[in-house]
């Protein structure tokens, strides 16, 4: 039942289906009625999410960004255009309002520069386009129980690749505070209900999404973006040196 692992790398429980963490069944549900001609995946890995996009939009241009070049050949073989961009301090190489659908699935928890990244997302996303955001949930049921016993949340350990935490209400507050004029959160989902196996985890996540291990937001751009994420940093200075662009 338990396996020996390096702290912060993966779960010690081998009964958990770790594919559920990525909520790909939710992505399938989300895109069934969306026409996508150009899709961008931030932190695309092996291109699994983009492969789902291709199933429903076979003519779509698929673009994957990842910090590692180890998967480049795999991406090319899947018909995915792979590019290298440091999303924390570089602009995305796309025109304003040129992308229909942007995926950020299990990537923002690895980043500090959430204001710059969202600035570039909404600059390049067309009006009527969608951001599909998936992140670990620091307030999942198992993390809440661990906290009662003084045990740190599993998704934000010091020995870990994660540098930022998310929860449903805090994420909603972030987008409603800064992006309310030009974007709206259309849907909210949960996936992976640690520490249960898939046949139990999936129905629990559907009924209690805010307690699931991973949480997902479908955010629709409704109006032209005017740089509000960068303006927020200027009008409301925070006590850290967030990147605002050149």
QUITATA-V996432 format. One record per backbone hydrogen bond with DSSP energy under -1.0 kcal/mol. NH is the residue of the N-H (numbers start at 1). CO is the residue of the C=O. If there is no record, write none. Layout:
BEGIN
nh & co
NH & CO
NH & CO
END
This chain:
BEGIN
nh & co
3 & 12
9 & 6
14 & 1
20 & 17
21 & 18
22 & 19
23 & 20
27 & 23
28 & 24
29 & 25
30 & 26
31 & 27
34 & 31
39 & 61
40 & 101
41 & 63
42 & 103
43 & 65
44 & 65
47 & 44
51 & 47
52 & 48
53 & 49
54 & 50
55 & 51
56 & 52
57 & 53
60 & 57
61 & 37
63 & 39
64 & 81
65 & 41
72 & 69
75 & 71
76 & 72
77 & 73
79 & 76
80 & 75
81 & 62
83 & 64
87 & 85
89 & 86
90 & 86
94 & 92
97 & 123
98 & 124
99 & 124
100 & 38
101 & 38
102 & 130
103 & 40
104 & 132
106 & 134
110 & 107
111 & 108
114 & 112
117 & 113
118 & 114
119 & 115
120 & 116
121 & 117
122 & 118
123 & 119
124 & 120
125 & 121
126 & 99
128 & 221
129 & 126
130 & 100
131 & 219
132 & 102
133 & 217
134 & 104
135 & 215
137 & 213
138 & 166
140 & 137
141 & 211
144 & 140
145 & 141
146 & 142
147 & 143
148 & 144
149 & 146
150 & 147
151 & 146
156 & 153
160 & 158
163 & 109
164 & 109
171 & 167
172 & 168
173 & 169
174 & 170
175 & 171
176 & 172
177 & 173
178 & 174
179 & 175
183 & 179
184 & 220
186 & 218
187 & 218
189 & 216
191 & 214
196 & 193
200 & 197
201 & 197
202 & 198
204 & 200
205 & 201
206 & 202
207 & 203
208 & 204
211 & 208
212 & 209
213 & 192
214 & 191
215 & 135
216 & 189
217 & 133
218 & 187
219 & 131
220 & 184
221 & 129
222 & 182
223 & 182
231 & 227
232 & 228
234 & 230
235 & 231
236 & 232
240 & 238
242 & 240
END
